[in-house]
Structures are given as structure tokens and as C-alpha cells.
Amino acid sequence: MTQSQPAISPYDTGARCEPQLWQPNSKAVAEAMHSGNAEDIGKVDFTDVEDRTVVTVHISRADSGMFSVHLMPACGDDQIRVELHADKGTVTIEADTGRQA
């Protein structure tokens, strides 16, 4: 019998950033919920293999029903771009130009 090796995930290789709760601990989450400050709820940090935050993300919904994805980079503007994968194809937005690529 041979021992099976655990599968290496994209998080392990650094190919994908790992999601982490935005609040540092459960006490901070509870305090945010009780404060009524919606800005402190629902954000997710994505960290690199060195556990540094790359971007904080949250999604909101307008009265019109439109969803907005909010990205708050913790890295340089030249290190991030947004790719929207939709039925009609992929749209890429480069943060340093603010224009679609």
C-alpha cells in the first residue's frame, strides 16, 4: 500500500488568493453587527501565499436591483486587473488606466 499525497490546491501554489474574513476575529464581527454599521459587514480579504491582503471585496445591491462588486486593492494599481466572465465573453479592466482592455 502506498500513502496518497494530498492534492495541492491553487491556494497552496499561490495561483489563487485565499478568502479570509475581513474582521480580524469573532468579537469584531459581533461588535460590527451590533453597531448597525453596514460598512463593516460582508467584506472578504483575499490573501497571497505570504498571508498579505491583496484585495478586499464586497458586493452591494442598489435600489434598482443592480449588483456592484467593490474591490479595494491593498497592492499596487499596476498589480491588479478585473476580469468579468459573462455569457457574451470576458471583459478585462486594467486598474492603472481605468479603461477596458
C-alpha positions, 0 to 999 in steps of 0.5 A: 500500500502506498500513502496518497499525497494530498492534492495541492490546491491553487491556494497552496501554489499561490495561483489563487488568493485565499478568502479570509474574513475581513474582521480580524476575529469573532468579537469584531464581527459581533461588535460590527453587527451590533453597531448597525454599521453596514460598512463593516459587514460582508467584506472578504480579504483575499490573501497571497501565499505570504498571508498579505491582503491583496484585495478586499471585496464586497458586493452591494445591491442598489435600489434598482436591483443592480449588483456592484462588486467593490474591490479595494486593492491593498497592492499596487494599481499596476498589480491588479486587473478585473476580469468579468466572465459573462455569457457574451465573453470576458471583459478585462479592466486594467486598474492603472488606466481605468479603461477596458482592455 
